[in-house]
Amino acid sequence: MILDFAFITISVIMLSFYKSMPTGAMNDPVFILYYLVGISSVLRYSAAYVVFSITTGIAIIASLAAFDIHYFHISLDSSFLIDHIAAFVFFTLMSIPFSKLIKESFARGYNIMERHLRVIDAILDIGRKIASHGELNRSLKNITIKARELMQFDASWILLYDGSSRKVSSISDDDIPDPFKDPELIHFADAHTLQVFAAKPGLSMHGRTVLELIGTPIRTREGITGALLAARIQERANLEYDHALLDMFAEHAAICLENSRLLQQLKKETVYLYQQLDDLSCFEDIIGTSQRMREIFALINKVAGTDIPVLILGESGTGKELVAQALHNLSRRKNGPFIKINCAAIPSELLESELFGYEKGAFTGAHKAKKGRFELADGGTIFLDEVGDMDIGLQGKLLRILQGQEFERVGSEVSRKVDVRLITATNQNLEEMISRGAFREDLYYRINTLPIRMPPLRERREDIPLLVRHFLNKHSNGKSIEFTRSAMDYLAQKEWKGNVRELENLLKSLIIITDKDTISEDDILAMNIHDKNLATQDYNTVIKEHISTIVKKSCTVSTELESIEREFISEAMRLADGNLRKAATYLGMPKSTLFNKLNKYDIKA
């Protein structure tokens, strides 16, 4: 439309020059411009434009004729005027088929260019996904989807061939026809295009006969390992272009397979190297290469061969029991028993009988004599964990054993001798307890002949990557799991109030919850947020919903109350790290009552 008005404007300007031309405007060579007015509209190939152009052209011719008559006084007969109008209309209409051809040619070129751009974009997208080291099946499936969409096929598959078992597996969103499941169907010839014996009668897809089926081999360094196939239920002419595109997609599939092979090889080598590193960094199941841990390992080696009492100090979760076990394993008593007991997990009134045993009839329920832990440990090592929670009256009896290796069972006056090595541990400040009369000073000096102080995890952060690898190998059941650099940095900077035990529990949760091979910092934060959300749920609402559900199903109130009580006790023991005194404080009940309920519900301290 703009072009049309431009030509009209030009014609008006040209009128000022015709006053000096005796031949008149109708005979001027510039008149060819007015024919272009019509042709220019036809180039848009629109009926409205054509009508407009013819109407405009006739109006221009009539105007010029009137101009010649009035200004040049040239007489024009009707035949001359009709010839000009007829020529204008003729050239305008004749330009229509040429305009159509030009328009179709431009459209074909545009479509081809647009398709090439889509192909380039798809290839770049596949390249980005390959570079991101995604899961192999997902990457290969993405290739089949892109190939199907861009090449306008009705289905596409990647077939992977196992030469040793001669089995064919498929990767695709589309159902694979039964004939493709036969390895003899595909002849892996060393040809440009894979020879597919798919022209068998009856090969169909979605209930319709497949008319076109093309394929190309997927070649890796190991040779032809698979094929990329595509099928149509309609025929198309440009198969050479389809083959070229299919070859490009097959090359990307080969890169995915090769990357996966190299990645698996790298993972195996990494596992081997980590195993070697574990051997170097593991001392009797204690993981660490930091300076603090090397000093502790050296100290354990020095004192393990002696029988002097050892006091292991440190916060909960630092690995005190592992140190005790190492001292036993490296001692001359390693073939003897290693008996451990948590003094905080047993009520004080029952702890004496647990340690020293009792005679038949010593108290109600003592139907037969029972050996205590010291007798069971004869010839070996006894480990008293949380010794700071021992009742001060019982501490005197423990002191006697340290002095003469003698004791009496509860209900007996007969002294018994044992040969045991005593190792104790606590997370409390015994010196402060001595000052307030909660712990015997003479016992303290007896058990504190050689103290070993276990550092909290925050003081040996350089050991965290080794601990992470150790616990992954321990709990992942063979599943290969990696941590991103940012995730490992996050773990290394965390406070870890629960020390190594907290780290191990976090990793066990991550292994159970995540389906990924690589865990990121966001995955760890998301799990922390999930835990916090669960912790801040409206308690009353949850209880009411639970009660409503079980009442509708018909329930026994006593059974449900016992179930709830069991959960309370389990959670209190978890929060108290197995410390019976702390758990009893949390629950507001005596230690003896809690001890009985632990036995009733079979909850391990």
ZAVO-932977 format. One record per residue (C-alpha): residue in three letters; y negated, z, x negated. Coordinates in Angstrom, 1 decimal. Layout:
N
(ala (Y Z X))
...
***
This chain:
605
(met (0.0 0.0 0.0))
(ile (-2.4 0.8 -2.8))
(leu (-1.6 -2.5 -4.5))
(asp (-2.4 -4.4 -1.3))
(phe (-5.8 -2.8 -0.9))
(ala (-6.5 -3.5 -4.6))
(phe (-6.0 -7.2 -4.0))
(ile (-8.2 -7.2 -1.0))
(thr (-11.0 -5.5 -3.0))
(ile (-10.6 -8.1 -5.7))
(ser (-11.0 -10.9 -3.1))
(val (-14.2 -9.4 -1.7))
(ile (-15.7 -9.2 -5.2))
(met (-14.7 -12.8 -5.9))
(leu (-16.7 -14.0 -2.9))
(ser (-20.0 -13.5 -4.9))
(phe (-18.9 -16.2 -7.4))
(tyr (-18.0 -18.8 -4.8))
(lys (-21.7 -19.6 -3.9))
(ser (-22.0 -21.7 -7.0))
(met (-18.7 -23.5 -6.5))
(pro (-19.0 -26.7 -4.5))
(thr (-15.2 -26.9 -3.9))
(gly (-15.2 -23.8 -1.8))
(ala (-13.1 -20.6 -2.0))
(met (-10.1 -22.1 -0.4))
(asn (-9.6 -24.5 -3.3))
(asp (-10.1 -21.9 -6.0))
(pro (-7.1 -21.3 -8.4))
(val (-7.7 -17.5 -8.0))
(phe (-6.3 -17.9 -4.5))
(ile (-2.8 -17.3 -6.0))
(leu (-3.7 -13.6 -6.0))
(tyr (-3.6 -13.6 -2.2))
(tyr (0.0 -14.8 -2.3))
(leu (0.8 -11.9 -4.5))
(val (-0.5 -9.6 -1.8))
(gly (2.5 -10.4 0.3))
(ile (5.0 -10.5 -2.6))
(ser (3.8 -7.1 -3.8))
(ser (4.7 -5.5 -0.4))
(val (8.0 -7.2 -0.3))
(leu (8.9 -5.7 -3.6))
(arg (9.1 -2.4 -1.7))
(tyr (11.5 -4.1 0.6))
(ser (10.2 -2.4 3.8))
(ala (9.7 -4.2 7.1))
(ala (6.5 -2.4 7.8))
(tyr (5.1 -3.5 4.4))
(val (6.1 -7.2 5.1))
(val (4.4 -7.3 8.5))
(phe (1.3 -5.7 7.0))
(ser (1.2 -8.2 4.1))
(ile (1.6 -11.3 6.4))
(thr (-1.1 -10.0 8.8))
(thr (-3.4 -9.1 5.9))
(gly (-2.8 -12.5 4.2))
(ile (-3.6 -14.4 7.4))
(ala (-6.7 -12.4 7.9))
(ile (-7.8 -13.1 4.3))
(ile (-7.2 -16.8 4.7))
(ala (-9.2 -16.9 7.9))
(ser (-12.0 -15.0 6.3))
(leu (-12.2 -17.4 3.3))
(ala (-12.2 -20.4 5.6))
(ala (-15.1 -18.9 7.5))
(phe (-16.8 -18.2 4.2))
(asp (-16.4 -21.9 3.2))
(ile (-17.8 -23.2 6.5))
(his (-20.9 -21.0 6.6))
(tyr (-21.9 -20.9 2.9))
(phe (-20.6 -24.3 1.6))
(his (-20.8 -26.1 4.9))
(ile (-17.3 -27.5 4.2))
(ser (-15.5 -28.7 7.3))
(leu (-11.9 -27.6 7.4))
(asp (-9.4 -29.2 9.7))
(ser (-6.7 -27.1 11.4))
(ser (-3.8 -28.7 9.4))
(phe (-5.3 -27.6 6.1))
(leu (-5.6 -24.0 7.4))
(ile (-2.1 -24.1 8.8))
(asp (-0.7 -25.3 5.5))
(his (-2.3 -22.4 3.7))
(ile (-1.0 -19.9 6.2))
(ala (2.5 -21.4 6.3))
(ala (2.6 -21.4 2.4))
(phe (1.6 -17.8 2.4))
(val (4.2 -16.8 4.9))
(phe (6.9 -18.9 3.2))
(phe (6.3 -17.4 -0.2))
(thr (6.3 -13.9 1.3))
(leu (9.6 -14.3 3.1))
(met (11.2 -16.1 0.2))
(ser (10.5 -13.1 -2.0))
(ile (12.6 -10.9 0.2))
(pro (16.1 -11.8 -1.3))
(phe (14.7 -11.7 -4.8))
(ser (13.1 -8.3 -4.0))
(lys (16.5 -7.0 -2.8))
(leu (18.2 -8.2 -6.0))
(ile (15.6 -6.5 -8.1))
(lys (15.8 -3.3 -6.1))
(glu (19.6 -3.2 -6.3))
(ser (19.5 -3.9 -10.1))
(phe (17.0 -1.0 -10.6))
(ala (19.2 1.3 -8.4))
(arg (22.3 0.4 -10.3))
(gly (20.6 1.2 -13.6))
(tyr (19.2 4.4 -12.2))
(asn (22.6 5.5 -10.9))
(ile (24.3 4.7 -14.2))
(met (21.6 6.6 -16.1))
(glu (21.9 9.6 -13.8))
(arg (25.7 9.6 -14.2))
(his (25.4 9.5 -18.0))
(leu (23.0 12.4 -17.8))
(arg (25.5 14.4 -15.6))
(val (28.3 13.6 -18.1))
(ile (26.1 14.7 -21.0))
(asp (25.2 17.9 -19.1))
(ala (28.8 18.6 -18.3))
(ile (29.9 18.1 -21.9))
(leu (27.2 20.4 -23.2))
(asp (28.2 23.0 -20.6))
(ile (31.8 22.8 -21.7))
(gly (30.7 23.1 -25.3))
(arg (28.7 26.2 -24.5))
(lys (31.7 27.8 -22.8))
(ile (34.0 26.9 -25.7))
(ala (31.4 28.5 -28.1))
(ser (31.4 31.6 -26.0))
(his (35.1 32.2 -26.8))
(gly (36.1 32.6 -23.2))
(glu (39.7 33.1 -22.0))
(leu (41.8 29.9 -22.7))
(asn (43.0 29.3 -19.1))
(arg (39.5 29.7 -17.7))
(ser (38.1 27.3 -20.2))
(leu (40.8 24.6 -19.6))
(lys (40.4 25.0 -15.8))
(asn (36.7 24.4 -16.2))
(ile (37.4 21.2 -18.0))
(thr (39.6 19.9 -15.1))
(ile (36.9 20.8 -12.6))
(lys (34.2 19.0 -14.5))
(ala (36.4 15.9 -15.1))
(arg (37.3 15.8 -11.4))
(glu (33.7 16.1 -10.2))
(leu (32.1 13.6 -12.7))
(met (34.8 11.0 -12.5))
(gln (35.0 11.3 -8.7))
(phe (38.8 11.9 -8.8))
(asp (40.6 13.7 -6.1))
(ala (42.6 15.9 -8.4))
(ser (42.9 16.6 -12.1))
(trp (45.4 18.7 -14.2))
(ile (46.0 19.8 -17.8))
(leu (49.7 19.8 -18.7))
(leu (50.7 21.8 -21.7))
(tyr (54.0 20.8 -23.3))
(asp (56.3 23.3 -25.1))
(gly (58.4 21.2 -27.5))
(ser (60.8 24.0 -28.3))
(ser (61.7 24.8 -24.7))
(arg (60.8 21.3 -23.3))
(lys (58.9 22.9 -20.5))
(val (55.6 21.7 -18.9))
(ser (53.0 24.2 -17.6))
(ser (50.0 23.1 -15.6))
(ile (46.4 24.4 -15.5))
(ser (44.3 23.3 -12.5))
(asp (42.7 24.4 -9.3))
(asp (44.8 21.6 -7.6))
(asp (48.4 21.9 -6.7))
(ile (50.5 19.9 -9.1))
(pro (52.9 17.4 -7.5))
(asp (56.6 18.2 -8.1))
(pro (57.3 15.1 -10.2))
(phe (54.8 16.4 -12.9))
(lys (57.0 19.5 -13.3))
(asp (59.7 17.3 -14.9))
(pro (59.1 17.0 -18.7))
(glu (60.8 13.6 -18.7))
(leu (58.1 12.2 -16.5))
(ile (55.6 12.3 -19.4))
(his (56.3 10.2 -22.5))
(phe (54.2 11.5 -25.3))
(ala (53.9 8.3 -27.1))
(asp (51.3 7.9 -29.9))
(ala (49.2 5.6 -27.8))
(his (45.5 5.7 -26.8))
(thr (46.4 6.4 -23.2))
(leu (49.2 8.6 -22.3))
(gln (52.0 6.7 -20.6))
(val (52.7 8.5 -17.3))
(phe (55.6 7.3 -15.2))
(ala (53.7 8.2 -12.1))
(ala (54.1 4.9 -10.4))
(lys (57.2 6.2 -8.8))
(pro (57.3 5.4 -5.1))
(gly (56.4 8.3 -2.9))
(leu (54.0 10.1 -5.3))
(ser (51.5 11.6 -2.9))
(met (48.7 14.1 -2.7))
(his (47.2 15.8 0.3))
(gly (49.6 13.7 2.4))
(arg (48.2 10.4 1.0))
(thr (49.7 8.1 -1.5))
(val (48.2 8.2 -5.0))
(leu (46.8 4.8 -5.9))
(glu (45.4 5.5 -9.3))
(leu (46.7 8.0 -11.9))
(ile (45.4 8.0 -15.4))
(gly (46.1 10.3 -18.3))
(thr (45.3 10.8 -22.0))
(pro (47.1 13.0 -24.6))
(ile (45.6 16.2 -25.9))
(arg (46.0 16.1 -29.7))
(thr (45.6 19.2 -31.9))
(arg (46.5 19.7 -35.6))
(glu (50.1 20.4 -34.4))
(gly (50.3 17.0 -32.8))
(ile (50.3 16.1 -29.1))
(thr (50.5 19.4 -27.2))
(gly (49.6 18.3 -23.7))
(ala (47.9 15.9 -21.4))
(leu (44.9 15.6 -19.2))
(leu (45.6 13.7 -15.9))
(ala (43.4 12.6 -13.1))
(ala (44.4 11.0 -9.7))
(arg (42.7 9.2 -6.9))
(ile (43.9 8.2 -3.5))
(gln (41.5 5.2 -3.6))
(glu (41.2 2.5 -6.2))
(arg (38.2 1.8 -8.4))
(ala (37.5 -1.0 -10.8))
(asn (35.9 0.7 -13.8))
(leu (39.1 2.3 -15.4))
(glu (37.9 1.7 -19.0))
(tyr (34.9 3.9 -18.4))
(asp (37.2 6.5 -16.8))
(his (39.5 6.4 -19.8))
(ala (36.6 6.9 -22.2))
(leu (35.4 9.9 -20.2))
(leu (38.9 11.3 -19.9))
(asp (39.3 11.0 -23.7))
(met (36.2 13.1 -24.3))
(phe (37.4 15.8 -21.9))
(ala (40.8 15.8 -23.6))
(glu (39.0 16.3 -27.0))
(his (37.3 19.4 -25.6))
(ala (40.6 20.7 -24.3))
(ala (42.1 20.2 -27.7))
(ile (39.2 22.2 -29.2))
(cys (39.9 25.0 -26.7))
(leu (43.6 25.0 -27.7))
(glu (42.9 24.9 -31.4))
(asn (40.3 27.7 -31.1))
(ser (42.8 29.8 -29.1))
(arg (45.5 29.2 -31.7))
(leu (43.2 30.2 -34.5))
(leu (41.9 33.2 -32.6))
(gln (45.5 34.5 -32.0))
(gln (46.2 34.0 -35.7))
(leu (43.0 35.9 -36.6))
(lys (43.9 38.7 -34.2))
(lys (47.4 39.0 -35.8))
(glu (45.8 39.2 -39.2))
(thr (43.3 41.7 -37.9))
(val (46.0 43.9 -36.4))
(tyr (47.8 43.8 -39.7))
(leu (44.7 44.7 -41.7))
(tyr (43.9 47.5 -39.2))
(gln (47.4 48.8 -39.6))
(gln (46.9 48.8 -43.4))
(leu (43.5 50.5 -42.9))
(asp (45.1 53.1 -40.6))
(asp (47.7 53.9 -43.3))
(leu (44.9 54.4 -45.7))
(ser (42.7 56.4 -43.3))
(cys (45.4 58.4 -41.6))
(phe (46.4 61.7 -43.1))
(glu (49.3 63.3 -41.1))
(asp (47.9 61.7 -37.8))
(ile (44.4 62.9 -38.7))
(ile (42.0 59.9 -38.8))
(gly (39.0 59.8 -41.1))
(thr (37.6 58.5 -44.4))
(ser (34.3 60.3 -44.3))
(gln (33.4 62.7 -47.2))
(arg (33.9 65.8 -45.0))
(met (37.4 64.6 -43.9))
(arg (38.5 63.7 -47.4))
(glu (37.5 67.2 -48.5))
(ile (39.6 68.7 -45.7))
(phe (42.6 66.5 -46.6))
(ala (42.4 67.6 -50.2))
(leu (42.2 71.3 -49.1))
(ile (45.2 70.9 -46.8))
(asn (47.2 69.4 -49.7))
(lys (46.3 72.4 -51.9))
(val (47.2 75.2 -49.4))
(ala (50.1 73.5 -47.5))
(gly (52.6 74.6 -50.2))
(thr (51.7 78.3 -49.9))
(asp (52.3 80.9 -47.2))
(ile (48.8 82.3 -47.0))
(pro (47.4 82.6 -43.5))
(val (44.9 79.9 -42.6))
(leu (42.1 80.1 -40.0))
(ile (41.0 76.8 -38.6))
(leu (37.4 76.8 -37.2))
(gly (35.7 74.2 -35.1))
(glu (34.5 73.1 -31.7))
(ser (36.9 72.1 -28.9))
(gly (38.3 68.7 -29.4))
(thr (37.9 68.4 -33.2))
(gly (41.6 68.3 -34.0))
(lys (42.4 71.9 -35.0))
(glu (46.0 71.6 -33.8))
(leu (46.5 68.4 -35.9))
(val (45.4 70.4 -39.0))
(ala (47.9 73.1 -38.2))
(gln (50.7 70.5 -37.7))
(ala (49.8 68.9 -41.0))
(leu (49.9 72.3 -42.9))
(his (53.4 72.8 -41.5))
(asn (54.6 69.2 -42.2))
(leu (53.5 69.4 -45.8))
(ser (54.9 72.9 -46.5))
(arg (58.3 74.0 -47.6))
(arg (58.9 75.1 -44.0))
(lys (58.7 71.6 -42.7))
(asn (62.4 71.6 -41.6))
(gly (61.8 74.9 -39.8))
(pro (60.3 75.3 -36.3))
(phe (56.6 74.8 -35.5))
(ile (55.8 77.1 -32.6))
(lys (52.3 76.9 -31.0))
(ile (50.8 79.0 -28.3))
(asn (47.3 79.0 -26.6))
(cys (46.2 82.6 -26.4))
(ala (43.5 81.6 -23.9))
(ala (46.0 80.0 -21.5))
(ile (48.1 83.2 -20.9))
(pro (46.9 86.4 -19.3))
(ser (46.6 89.3 -21.7))
(glu (49.2 91.4 -19.9))
(leu (51.7 88.6 -20.3))
(leu (50.7 87.4 -23.8))
(glu (52.5 90.3 -25.5))
(ser (55.8 89.5 -24.0))
(glu (55.3 85.8 -24.8))
(leu (54.6 86.6 -28.5))
(phe (57.1 89.3 -29.1))
(gly (59.7 88.9 -26.4))
(tyr (61.2 91.6 -24.2))
(glu (64.4 93.4 -23.4))
(lys (66.3 93.3 -20.2))
(gly (64.8 95.7 -17.7))
(ala (61.6 96.1 -19.7))
(phe (59.6 95.4 -16.5))
(thr (60.1 94.1 -13.0))
(gly (61.6 90.6 -13.2))
(ala (63.0 91.1 -16.7))
(his (66.6 90.3 -15.7))
(lys (67.7 89.4 -19.2))
(ala (66.3 89.7 -22.7))
(lys (64.1 86.9 -24.0))
(lys (63.0 86.0 -27.5))
(gly (59.3 85.9 -28.2))
(arg (57.4 83.1 -30.0))
(phe (57.5 85.0 -33.4))
(glu (61.3 85.1 -33.2))
(leu (61.5 81.5 -32.3))
(ala (59.3 80.6 -35.3))
(asp (61.5 82.5 -37.8))
(gly (61.8 80.3 -40.9))
(gly (58.9 78.1 -39.8))
(thr (55.3 78.3 -38.7))
(ile (53.6 79.8 -35.7))
(phe (50.2 78.5 -34.6))
(leu (48.0 80.8 -32.4))
(asp (45.2 78.7 -30.9))
(glu (42.1 80.3 -29.4))
(val (43.0 83.6 -31.2))
(gly (39.5 84.9 -30.3))
(asp (40.7 85.3 -26.7))
(met (43.4 87.7 -27.6))
(asp (43.1 91.2 -26.2))
(ile (41.9 93.7 -28.8))
(gly (44.8 96.0 -28.1))
(leu (47.3 93.2 -28.9))
(gln (45.3 92.3 -32.0))
(gly (46.7 95.6 -33.6))
(lys (50.3 94.4 -33.1))
(leu (49.5 91.1 -34.6))
(leu (48.0 92.8 -37.6))
(arg (51.3 94.7 -38.1))
(ile (53.2 91.5 -38.3))
(leu (50.8 90.2 -40.9))
(gln (51.3 93.3 -43.0))
(gly (55.0 93.7 -42.9))
(gln (56.5 90.8 -40.9))
(glu (57.9 93.4 -38.4))
(phe (57.5 93.8 -34.6))
(glu (59.3 95.2 -31.6))
(arg (60.1 93.5 -28.4))
(val (58.5 94.8 -25.2))
(gly (60.8 97.6 -23.9))
(ser (62.5 98.1 -27.3))
(glu (62.0 100.5 -30.2))
(val (64.1 98.5 -32.6))
(ser (62.0 96.8 -35.3))
(arg (62.8 93.2 -36.1))
(lys (61.8 91.3 -39.2))
(val (60.8 87.6 -39.2))
(asp (59.8 85.1 -41.9))
(val (56.9 83.1 -40.5))
(arg (53.7 81.6 -41.7))
(leu (50.7 82.3 -39.4))
(ile (48.0 79.7 -38.7))
(thr (45.3 80.6 -36.3))
(ala (42.4 78.7 -34.8))
(thr (39.3 79.4 -32.7))
(asn (36.1 77.8 -31.4))
(gln (34.3 81.1 -31.2))
(asn (32.2 83.0 -33.8))
(leu (34.6 85.8 -34.8))
(glu (32.0 87.6 -36.9))
(glu (29.7 87.9 -33.9))
(met (32.6 89.2 -31.9))
(ile (33.3 91.8 -34.6))
(ser (29.7 93.0 -34.3))
(arg (30.1 93.7 -30.6))
(gly (33.6 95.2 -30.9))
(ala (35.5 92.3 -29.3))
(phe (37.5 91.4 -32.4))
(arg (39.1 93.6 -35.1))
(glu (37.5 93.3 -38.5))
(asp (40.7 94.1 -40.4))
(leu (42.6 91.4 -38.5))
(tyr (39.7 89.0 -39.2))
(tyr (40.1 89.4 -43.0))
(arg (43.9 89.1 -42.7))
(ile (43.8 85.7 -40.9))
(asn (40.7 84.4 -42.7))
(thr (42.3 84.3 -46.1))
(leu (41.6 80.6 -46.2))
(pro (39.3 79.1 -43.6))
(ile (39.2 75.3 -42.8))
(arg (36.1 74.2 -40.9))
(met (36.6 71.1 -38.8))
(pro (33.4 69.1 -38.4))
(pro (32.2 67.9 -35.0))
(leu (32.4 64.2 -34.4))
(arg (28.6 63.9 -34.5))
(glu (28.7 65.0 -38.2))
(arg (31.2 62.3 -39.2))
(arg (30.0 59.3 -37.2))
(glu (31.3 56.8 -39.8))
(asp (34.8 57.7 -38.7))
(ile (34.2 56.6 -35.1))
(pro (35.2 52.9 -35.6))
(leu (38.5 54.1 -37.2))
(leu (39.1 56.5 -34.3))
(val (38.4 53.8 -31.8))
(arg (40.9 51.4 -33.4))
(his (43.5 54.2 -33.7))
(phe (43.3 55.2 -30.0))
(leu (43.3 51.6 -28.8))
(asn (46.5 51.0 -30.7))
(lys (47.9 54.2 -29.3))
(his (47.0 53.7 -25.6))
(ser (46.7 49.9 -25.0))
(asn (50.4 49.2 -24.7))
(gly (50.2 46.2 -26.9))
(lys (47.1 44.7 -25.1))
(ser (44.6 43.2 -27.6))
(ile (41.2 44.8 -26.9))
(glu (38.0 44.4 -29.0))
(phe (34.6 46.0 -28.9))
(thr (31.4 44.1 -29.4))
(arg (29.0 45.2 -32.2))
(ser (26.6 46.7 -29.7))
(ala (29.4 48.6 -27.9))
(met (30.6 50.1 -31.2))
(asp (27.0 51.0 -32.2))
(tyr (26.7 52.8 -28.8))
(leu (29.8 54.8 -29.4))
(ala (28.7 55.7 -32.9))
(gln (25.4 57.1 -31.7))
(lys (26.7 59.0 -28.7))
(glu (26.5 62.9 -28.9))
(trp (30.2 63.5 -28.1))
(lys (30.0 67.1 -27.0))
(gly (33.7 67.0 -26.4))
(asn (34.3 65.5 -29.9))
(val (37.4 63.4 -30.6))
(arg (39.1 64.5 -27.4))
(glu (36.1 63.1 -25.3))
(leu (36.2 59.8 -27.3))
(glu (40.0 59.5 -26.7))
(asn (39.6 60.2 -22.9))
(leu (36.8 57.6 -22.7))
(leu (38.9 54.9 -24.4))
(lys (41.9 55.7 -22.2))
(ser (39.7 55.2 -19.1))
(leu (38.2 52.0 -20.4))
(ile (41.7 50.6 -21.1))
(ile (42.8 51.4 -17.6))
(ile (39.7 50.2 -15.8))
(thr (38.7 47.0 -17.7))
(asp (40.5 43.7 -17.4))
(lys (38.6 42.2 -20.4))
(asp (39.8 41.5 -23.9))
(thr (36.3 42.3 -25.2))
(ile (34.4 45.4 -24.1))
(ser (30.6 45.4 -24.3))
(glu (28.0 48.1 -24.2))
(asp (27.3 47.2 -20.6))
(asp (30.9 47.9 -19.7))
(ile (30.7 51.4 -21.1))
(leu (27.4 52.1 -19.4))
(ala (28.7 50.8 -16.1))
(met (31.7 53.1 -16.3))
(asn (29.4 56.1 -17.1))
(ile (27.2 55.2 -14.1))
(his (30.4 54.9 -11.9))
(asp (31.5 58.4 -13.0))
(lys (28.1 59.8 -12.3))
(asn (28.0 58.3 -8.9))
(leu (31.3 59.8 -8.1))
(ala (30.2 63.1 -9.4))
(thr (27.1 63.1 -7.2))
(gln (28.7 62.1 -3.9))
(asp (28.0 64.4 -1.0))
(tyr (30.9 66.9 -1.3))
(asn (30.7 68.0 2.3))
(thr (30.9 64.5 3.6))
(val (33.9 63.7 1.5))
(ile (35.7 66.8 2.6))
(lys (35.0 66.2 6.3))
(glu (36.2 62.6 6.0))
(his (39.4 63.8 4.3))
(ile (40.0 66.5 6.9))
(ser (39.4 64.0 9.7))
(thr (41.9 61.5 8.2))
(ile (44.7 64.0 7.7))
(val (44.3 65.7 11.0))
(lys (44.7 62.4 12.8))
(lys (48.0 61.9 11.0))
(ser (49.2 65.4 12.0))
(cys (49.4 67.7 9.1))
(thr (50.5 71.2 7.9))
(val (47.4 73.2 7.1))
(ser (49.1 75.4 4.5))
(thr (50.4 72.3 2.6))
(glu (46.9 70.7 2.6))
(leu (45.2 73.9 1.5))
(glu (47.7 74.2 -1.4))
(ser (47.0 70.6 -2.3))
(ile (43.3 71.3 -2.4))
(glu (43.8 74.5 -4.4))
(arg (45.9 72.6 -6.9))
(glu (43.1 70.1 -7.5))
(phe (40.6 73.0 -7.9))
(ile (42.8 74.6 -10.6))
(ser (43.5 71.3 -12.4))
(glu (39.8 70.5 -12.6))
(ala (38.9 74.0 -13.8))
(met (41.5 73.8 -16.5))
(arg (40.2 70.4 -17.5))
(leu (36.6 71.6 -17.7))
(ala (37.8 74.7 -19.7))
(asp (39.8 72.5 -22.2))
(gly (42.9 74.6 -21.3))
(asn (41.1 78.0 -21.9))
(leu (42.6 80.3 -19.2))
(arg (39.8 82.8 -19.4))
(lys (37.1 80.2 -18.9))
(ala (39.0 78.5 -16.1))
(ala (39.5 81.9 -14.3))
(thr (35.8 82.5 -14.6))
(tyr (35.0 79.1 -13.1))
(leu (37.4 79.8 -10.2))
(gly (36.4 83.5 -9.7))
(met (39.9 84.8 -10.0))
(pro (41.8 87.1 -12.4))
(lys (43.6 85.5 -15.3))
(ser (46.9 86.8 -14.1))
(thr (46.4 85.2 -10.7))
(leu (45.5 81.9 -12.3))
(phe (48.5 82.1 -14.6))
(asn (50.8 82.6 -11.6))
(lys (49.3 79.7 -9.8))
(leu (49.6 77.5 -12.9))
(asn (53.4 78.2 -12.8))
(lys (53.5 77.7 -9.0))
(tyr (51.9 74.2 -9.1))
(asp (53.5 73.3 -12.4))
(ile (50.1 72.7 -14.1))
(lys (50.3 72.7 -17.9))
(ala (47.7 74.8 -19.7))
***
